[in-house]
Amino acid sequence: MNLPLPGKYDEYGGYTLCVNQHWWGHKAEKNTFLYIKGCPQNNLPPIPLNFNAIEFTVASRIKKHTGRRHKKEITRKEREQTPVAFAKFLIEIAEKANIK
């Protein structure tokens, strides 16, 4: 997609932000890249950090017997869901965006 590296602005004045939807309540770690234009990084809504243990995974891996516990896999429907708090965060960015 030729997105700028996180934290860098491109020639259109947009930038990429990498977030984890788990911070907003997703059951699994779900890293997401956002391309934002019109809302400077210093004007973003607060980003919650969540350091709780992640018990679920988005995609299963080939499981080899390692003696360690494997995370439970979420369903396809759960994978595709967006936490309400994350959706509100995105709406707040859109409302702050000054795009002409």
DSSP file (Angstrom, degrees, kcal/mol; ACC not computed):
  #  RESIDUE AA STRUCTURE BP1 BP2  ACC     N-H-->O    O-->H-N    N-H-->O    O-->H-N    TCO  KAPPA ALPHA  PHI   PSI    X-CA   Y-CA   Z-CA
    1    1 A M              0   0    0      0, 0.0     0, 0.0     0, 0.0     0, 0.0   0.000 360.0 360.0 360.0  -6.7    0.0    0.0    0.0
    2    2 A N        +     0   0    0      1,-0.2     3,-0.1     2,-0.0     0, 0.0   0.850 360.0 171.6  57.1  36.8    3.1    2.2    0.1
    3    3 A L        -     0   0    0      1,-0.1    -1,-0.2     7,-0.0     2,-0.0  -0.451  38.3-103.3 -72.7 149.7    2.1    3.7    3.5
    4    4 A P        -     0   0    0      0, 0.0     3,-0.1     0, 0.0    -1,-0.1  -0.377  46.8 -90.6 -67.6 154.6    4.6    5.9    5.3
    5    5 A L    >   -     0   0    0      1,-0.1     3,-2.6     4,-0.1    11,-0.5  -0.333  61.8 -77.8 -60.3 147.8    6.4    4.3    8.2
    6    6 A P  B 3  S+a   16   0A   0      0, 0.0    11,-0.2     0, 0.0    -1,-0.1  -0.213 121.5  17.7 -50.8 132.4    4.6    4.8   11.5
    7    7 A G  T 3  S+     0   0    0      9,-1.7     2,-0.3     1,-0.3    10,-0.1   0.254 103.7 106.1  89.9 -12.1    5.2    8.3   12.8
    8    8 A K    <   -     0   0    0     -3,-2.6     8,-0.6     8,-0.2     2,-0.3  -0.798  64.1-133.5-102.7 143.0    6.4    9.7    9.4
    9    9 A Y  B     -B   15   0A   0     -2,-0.3     6,-0.2     6,-0.2     2,-0.1  -0.676  17.2-144.1 -90.9 147.5    4.3   12.0    7.2
   10   10 A D    >   -     0   0    0      4,-2.7     3,-1.8    -2,-0.3    -1,-0.0  -0.389  38.3 -85.4 -99.5-175.4    3.9   11.3    3.5
   11   11 A E  T 3  S+     0   0    0      1,-0.3    -2,-0.0    -2,-0.1    -1,-0.0   0.630 127.6  55.5 -67.7 -12.2    3.6   13.9    0.6
   12   12 A Y  T 3  S-     0   0    0      2,-0.1    -1,-0.3     0, 0.0     3,-0.1   0.441 119.4-106.7 -97.2  -1.9   -0.1   14.2    1.2
   13   13 A G  S <  S+     0   0    0     -3,-1.8    25,-0.6     1,-0.3     2,-0.2   0.579  80.9 123.7  87.1  10.5    0.2   15.1    4.9
   14   14 A G  E     - C   0  37A   0     23,-0.2    -4,-2.7    24,-0.1    -1,-0.3  -0.604  39.4-166.8-100.1 164.3   -1.0   11.7    6.1
   15   15 A Y  E     -BC   9  36A   0     21,-2.4    21,-3.1    -6,-0.2     2,-0.4  -0.949  20.4-114.5-145.5 163.6    0.8    9.3    8.4
   16   16 A T  E     -aC   6  35A   0     -8,-0.6    -9,-1.7   -11,-0.5     2,-0.4  -0.846  23.0-168.1-104.7 137.3    0.5    5.7    9.6
   17   17 A L  E     - C   0  34A   0     17,-2.6    17,-2.9    -2,-0.4     2,-0.6  -0.993  10.2-150.0-124.3 128.9   -0.3    4.7   13.2
   18   18 A C  E     + C   0  33A   0     -2,-0.4     2,-0.3    15,-0.2    15,-0.2  -0.886  26.6 166.7-100.9 121.8    0.0    1.2   14.4
   19   19 A V  E     - C   0  32A   0     13,-2.7    13,-3.2    -2,-0.6     2,-0.5  -0.850  33.9-128.6-128.2 165.0   -2.4    0.2   17.2
   20   20 A N  E >   - C   0  31A   0     -2,-0.3     3,-2.2    11,-0.2     4,-0.3  -0.971  10.4-149.0-115.8 117.9   -3.5   -3.0   18.8
   21   21 A Q  G > >S+     0   0    0      9,-2.5     5,-2.0    -2,-0.5     3,-1.3   0.691  93.1  76.0 -62.4 -16.2   -7.3   -3.4   19.0
   22   22 A H  G > 5S+     0   0    0      1,-0.3     3,-1.6     3,-0.2    -1,-0.3   0.829  83.1  66.7 -60.5 -30.9   -6.8   -5.4   22.2
   23   23 A W  G < 5S+     0   0    0     -3,-2.2    -1,-0.3     1,-0.3    -2,-0.2   0.779 104.5  43.9 -61.3 -25.1   -6.2   -2.0   23.9
   24   24 A W  G < 5S-     0   0    0     -3,-1.3    61,-0.4    -4,-0.3    62,-0.3   0.279 136.3 -80.3-104.1   8.3   -9.9   -1.2   23.2
   25   25 A G  T < 5S+     0   0    0     -3,-1.6    -3,-0.2     1,-0.3    -2,-0.1   0.493  73.1 151.4 112.2   3.0  -11.2   -4.5   24.2
   26   26 A H      < -     0   0    0     -5,-2.0    -1,-0.3     1,-0.1     4,-0.1  -0.429  49.0-128.6 -64.0 143.3  -10.7   -7.0   21.4
   27   27 A K  S    S+     0   0    0     51,-0.2    29,-0.8    -2,-0.1    28,-0.4   0.815  87.0  36.6 -64.6 -31.2  -10.3  -10.5   22.7
   28   28 A A  B    S-d   56   0B   0     50,-0.1     2,-0.4    27,-0.1    29,-0.2  -0.709 100.0 -85.2-118.2 166.9   -7.1  -11.2   20.8
   29   29 A E        +     0   0    0     27,-0.7    29,-0.3    -2,-0.2     2,-0.3  -0.625  50.2 173.6 -69.7 125.4   -4.1   -9.2   19.8
   30   30 A K        -     0   0    0     -2,-0.4    -9,-2.5    -4,-0.1     2,-0.2  -0.726  16.0-158.8-141.0  86.1   -5.1   -7.5   16.6
   31   31 A N  E     -C   20   0A   0     -2,-0.3     2,-0.4   -11,-0.2   -11,-0.2  -0.448  15.3-172.9 -68.2 137.5   -2.5   -5.1   15.3
   32   32 A T  E     -C   19   0A   0    -13,-3.2   -13,-2.7    -2,-0.2     2,-0.5  -0.998  19.1-142.9-138.0 131.8   -4.0   -2.6   12.9
   33   33 A F  E     -C   18   0A   0     -2,-0.4     2,-0.4   -15,-0.2   -15,-0.2  -0.838  18.2-164.5 -94.3 131.0   -2.4    0.1   10.7
   34   34 A L  E     -C   17   0A   0    -17,-2.9   -17,-2.6    -2,-0.5     2,-0.6  -0.951  10.7-150.7-113.8 133.1   -4.4    3.3   10.4
   35   35 A Y  E     -C   16   0A   0     -2,-0.4     2,-0.4   -19,-0.2   -19,-0.2  -0.925  23.0-171.9-100.5 121.6   -3.7    5.9    7.8
   36   36 A I  E     +C   15   0A   0    -21,-3.1   -21,-2.4    -2,-0.6     2,-0.4  -0.944  12.5 174.5-122.1 133.5   -4.6    9.3    9.1
   37   37 A K  E     +C   14   0A   0     -2,-0.4   -23,-0.2   -23,-0.2   -24,-0.1  -1.000  66.7  21.0-136.1 134.3   -4.8   12.6    7.3
   38   38 A G  S    S+     0   0    0    -25,-0.6    60,-2.1    -2,-0.4   -24,-0.1   0.363 101.5  85.7  95.1  -5.5   -6.0   15.9    8.7
   39   39 A C  S    S-     0   0    0     58,-0.2    58,-0.1    59,-0.0     5,-0.1  -0.899  75.8-137.0-128.5 101.1   -5.6   15.1   12.4
   40   40 A P    >   -     0   0    0      0, 0.0     3,-2.3     0, 0.0     4,-0.2  -0.158  22.4-113.8 -57.3 151.9   -2.0   15.8   13.6
   41   41 A Q  G >  S+     0   0    0      1,-0.3     3,-1.3     2,-0.2   -26,-0.0   0.839 117.1  57.4 -56.6 -35.0   -0.5   13.2   15.9
   42   42 A N  G 3  S+     0   0    0      1,-0.2    -1,-0.3     0, 0.0    -3,-0.0   0.509 105.4  52.7 -76.9  -1.5   -0.5   15.6   18.8
   43   43 A N  G <  S+     0   0    0     -3,-2.3    -1,-0.2     2,-0.0    -2,-0.2   0.271  80.5 122.7-113.1   8.2   -4.3   16.0   18.4
   44   44 A L  S <  S-     0   0    0     -3,-1.3     3,-0.1    -4,-0.2    -3,-0.0  -0.356  70.7-104.0 -66.8 149.3   -5.2   12.3   18.5
   45   45 A P        -     0   0    0      0, 0.0    -1,-0.1     0, 0.0    -2,-0.0  -0.309  58.0 -72.6 -62.8 159.5   -7.7   11.2   21.1
   46   46 A P        -     0   0    0      0, 0.0    -3,-0.0     0, 0.0     0, 0.0  -0.274  45.8-141.6 -56.1 139.3   -6.1    9.3   24.1
   47   47 A I        -     0   0    0     -3,-0.1     2,-0.2   -28,-0.0   -23,-0.0  -0.922  15.0-138.5-105.4 115.5   -4.9    5.8   23.1
   48   48 A P        -     0   0    0      0, 0.0     2,-0.4     0, 0.0   -25,-0.0  -0.525  10.6-149.0 -74.8 137.3   -5.5    3.3   26.0
   49   49 A L        -     0   0    0     -2,-0.2     2,-0.5   -25,-0.0    -2,-0.0  -0.890   9.9-165.3-103.6 138.9   -2.7    0.9   26.6
   50   50 A N        +     0   0    0     -2,-0.4   -26,-0.1     1,-0.1   -28,-0.0  -0.968  15.8 176.0-128.9 114.8   -3.7   -2.5   27.9
   51   51 A F        +     0   0    0     -2,-0.5     3,-0.1   -28,-0.1    -1,-0.1   0.191  38.0 129.7-104.2  15.8   -1.1   -4.8   29.4
   52   52 A N  S    S-     0   0    0      1,-0.1    -2,-0.1     0, 0.0     2,-0.1  -0.360  72.8 -89.8 -65.6 150.6   -3.5   -7.5   30.5
   53   53 A A        -     0   0    0      1,-0.1     2,-0.7     2,-0.0    -1,-0.1  -0.377  37.4-131.0 -61.8 136.6   -2.5  -11.0   29.4
   54   54 A I        +     0   0    0      1,-0.1   -26,-0.1    -3,-0.1    -1,-0.1  -0.834  26.7 178.5 -94.1 117.5   -3.9  -11.9   26.0
   55   55 A E        +     0   0    0     -2,-0.7    17,-1.8   -28,-0.4     2,-0.3   0.613  58.7  59.3 -95.2 -14.4   -5.6  -15.3   26.2
   56   56 A F  E     -de  28  72B   0    -29,-0.8   -27,-0.7    15,-0.2     2,-0.3  -0.796  63.6-150.6-119.2 157.9   -6.8  -15.6   22.6
   57   57 A T  E     - e   0  73B   0     15,-2.5    17,-2.3    -2,-0.3     3,-0.1  -0.912  14.1-141.6-124.6 153.7   -5.2  -15.6   19.2
   58   58 A V  S    S+     0   0    0     -2,-0.3     2,-0.4   -29,-0.3    -1,-0.1   0.898  88.3  26.2 -79.9 -43.5   -6.5  -14.5   15.9
   59   59 A A  S    S-     0   0    0     14,-0.1    -1,-0.2    20,-0.0     2,-0.2  -0.957  81.7-121.0-126.1 140.5   -5.0  -17.3   13.8
   60   60 A S        -     0   0    0     -2,-0.4     2,-0.3    -3,-0.1    12,-0.0  -0.476  24.5-151.5 -76.3 149.9   -3.9  -20.7   14.8
   61   61 A R        -     0   0    0     -2,-0.2     2,-0.4     1,-0.0    -1,-0.0  -0.764  37.5 -82.0-112.3 161.7   -0.4  -21.8   14.3
   62   62 A I        -     0   0    0     -2,-0.3     2,-0.7     1,-0.1    -1,-0.0  -0.541  53.7-137.8 -63.6 121.4    1.0  -25.3   13.7
   63   63 A K        -     0   0    0     -2,-0.4     2,-0.4     7,-0.0    -1,-0.1  -0.755  24.1-177.1 -94.4 116.6    1.0  -26.6   17.2
   64   64 A K        -     0   0    0     -2,-0.7     2,-0.8     1,-0.0     3,-0.1  -0.838  40.9 -98.6-105.8 148.5    4.0  -28.6   18.2
   65   65 A H        +     0   0    0     -2,-0.4    -2,-0.0     1,-0.2    -1,-0.0  -0.538  59.8 148.7 -69.5 110.2    4.3  -30.3   21.6
   66   66 A T        -     0   0    0     -2,-0.8    -1,-0.2     2,-0.3     3,-0.1   0.432  63.4-114.2-119.6  -6.4    6.4  -27.9   23.6
   67   67 A G  S    S+     0   0    0      1,-0.3     2,-0.3    -3,-0.1    -2,-0.1   0.456  82.9 113.7  82.8  -1.3    4.9  -28.4   27.0
   68   68 A R  S    S-     0   0    0      1,-0.1    -1,-0.3     0, 0.0    -2,-0.3  -0.715  73.9-102.8-103.1 156.2    3.6  -24.8   26.9
   69   69 A R        -     0   0    0     -2,-0.3     2,-0.3    -3,-0.1    -1,-0.1  -0.483  31.4-141.6 -72.3 143.5    0.0  -23.7   26.9
   70   70 A H        -     0   0    0     -2,-0.2     2,-0.1     1,-0.0     3,-0.1  -0.828  22.2-108.8-104.2 147.5   -1.4  -22.5   23.6
   71   71 A K        -     0   0    0     -2,-0.3   -15,-0.2     1,-0.1     2,-0.2  -0.414  36.5-107.3 -70.5 149.8   -3.8  -19.6   23.3
   72   72 A K  E     -e   56   0B   0    -17,-1.8   -15,-2.5    -2,-0.1     2,-0.4  -0.543  33.8-121.7 -75.5 143.5   -7.4  -20.3   22.4
   73   73 A E  E     -e   57   0B   0    -17,-0.2   -15,-0.2    -2,-0.2     2,-0.1  -0.712  19.9-135.0 -89.9 135.8   -8.4  -19.3   18.9
   74   74 A I        -     0   0    0    -17,-2.3     2,-0.0    -2,-0.4    -1,-0.0  -0.449  29.6 -98.6 -82.0 162.8  -11.2  -16.9   18.5
   75   75 A T     >  -     0   0    0     -2,-0.1     4,-2.3     1,-0.1     5,-0.1  -0.284  30.5-108.1 -75.8 165.1  -13.9  -17.5   15.9
   76   76 A R  H  > S+     0   0    0      1,-0.2     4,-1.8     2,-0.2     5,-0.1   0.900 121.9  53.0 -59.2 -41.3  -14.0  -15.9   12.4
   77   77 A K  H  > S+     0   0    0      1,-0.2     4,-0.8     2,-0.2    -1,-0.2   0.917 109.6  47.6 -62.1 -43.6  -16.9  -13.7   13.6
   78   78 A E  H >4 S+     0   0    0      1,-0.2     3,-0.5     2,-0.2    -1,-0.2   0.865 108.3  56.9 -65.0 -35.9  -14.9  -12.5   16.6
   79   79 A R  H 3< S+     0   0    0     -4,-2.3    -1,-0.2     1,-0.2    -2,-0.2   0.884 108.9  45.7 -60.4 -39.9  -11.9  -11.9   14.4
   80   80 A E  H 3< S+     0   0    0     -4,-1.8    -1,-0.2    -5,-0.1    -2,-0.2   0.602  90.7 105.0 -83.9 -12.3  -13.9   -9.5   12.2
   81   81 A Q    <<  -     0   0    0     -4,-0.8    -3,-0.0    -3,-0.5    -4,-0.0  -0.418  59.6-146.6 -73.3 144.5  -15.6   -7.6   15.0
   82   82 A T        -     0   0    0     -2,-0.1    -2,-0.1   -56,-0.0     5,-0.0  -0.949  25.1-115.0-108.2 126.8  -14.4   -4.1   15.9
   83   83 A P     >  -     0   0    0      0, 0.0     4,-2.3     0, 0.0     3,-0.5  -0.338  20.5-127.0 -59.3 140.3  -14.6   -3.1   19.6
   84   84 A V  H  > S+     0   0    0      1,-0.2     4,-2.4     2,-0.2     5,-0.2   0.886 110.6  55.0 -56.0 -41.5  -17.2   -0.3   20.1
   85   85 A A  H  > S+     0   0    0    -61,-0.4     4,-1.7     1,-0.2    -1,-0.2   0.863 108.3  48.9 -62.9 -35.6  -14.5    1.7   22.0
   86   86 A F  H  > S+     0   0    0     -3,-0.5     4,-2.4   -62,-0.3    -1,-0.2   0.906 109.2  52.0 -70.0 -41.5  -12.2    1.4   19.0
   87   87 A A  H  X S+     0   0    0     -4,-2.3     4,-2.3     1,-0.2    -2,-0.2   0.906 109.6  49.9 -59.9 -41.9  -15.0    2.5   16.6
   88   88 A K  H  X S+     0   0    0     -4,-2.4     4,-2.4     2,-0.2    -1,-0.2   0.877 108.2  53.7 -64.1 -37.7  -15.6    5.5   18.8
   89   89 A F  H  X S+     0   0    0     -4,-1.7     4,-1.9     2,-0.2    -2,-0.2   0.925 109.7  47.5 -60.8 -45.7  -11.9    6.3   18.7
   90   90 A L  H  X S+     0   0    0     -4,-2.4     4,-2.3     1,-0.2    -2,-0.2   0.889 111.2  50.7 -64.2 -40.1  -11.9    6.2   14.9
   91   91 A I  H  X S+     0   0    0     -4,-2.3     4,-2.5     1,-0.2    -1,-0.2   0.906 108.0  53.0 -64.1 -41.2  -15.0    8.5   14.8
   92   92 A E  H  X S+     0   0    0     -4,-2.4     4,-1.6     2,-0.2    -1,-0.2   0.892 109.0  49.3 -62.8 -38.9  -13.4   11.0   17.1
   93   93 A I  H  X S+     0   0    0     -4,-1.9     4,-1.6     2,-0.2     3,-0.2   0.938 110.6  50.4 -62.8 -45.7  -10.3   11.1   14.8
   94   94 A A  H  < S+     0   0    0     -4,-2.3    -2,-0.2     1,-0.2    -1,-0.2   0.884 109.3  51.2 -60.7 -39.0  -12.6   11.6   11.8
   95   95 A E  H  < S+     0   0    0     -4,-2.5    -1,-0.2     1,-0.2    -2,-0.2   0.831 112.6  46.1 -67.8 -31.6  -14.4   14.5   13.6
   96   96 A K  H  < S+     0   0    0     -4,-1.6    -1,-0.2    -3,-0.2    -2,-0.2   0.699  88.7 109.5 -81.3 -20.6  -11.1   16.1   14.4
   97   97 A A     <  -     0   0    0     -4,-1.6     2,-0.8    -5,-0.1   -58,-0.2  -0.333  55.7-156.7 -65.0 133.2   -9.8   15.7   10.8
   98   98 A N        +     0   0    0    -60,-2.1     2,-0.5    -2,-0.1    -1,-0.1  -0.786  27.4 164.2-110.2  84.4   -9.5   18.9    8.9
   99   99 A I              0   0    0     -2,-0.8   -61,-0.0     1,-0.1    -2,-0.0  -0.893 360.0 360.0-109.8 129.9   -9.6   17.7    5.3
  100  100 A K              0   0    0     -2,-0.5    -1,-0.1     0, 0.0   -62,-0.0   0.374 360.0 360.0-113.8 360.0  -10.3   20.1    2.5
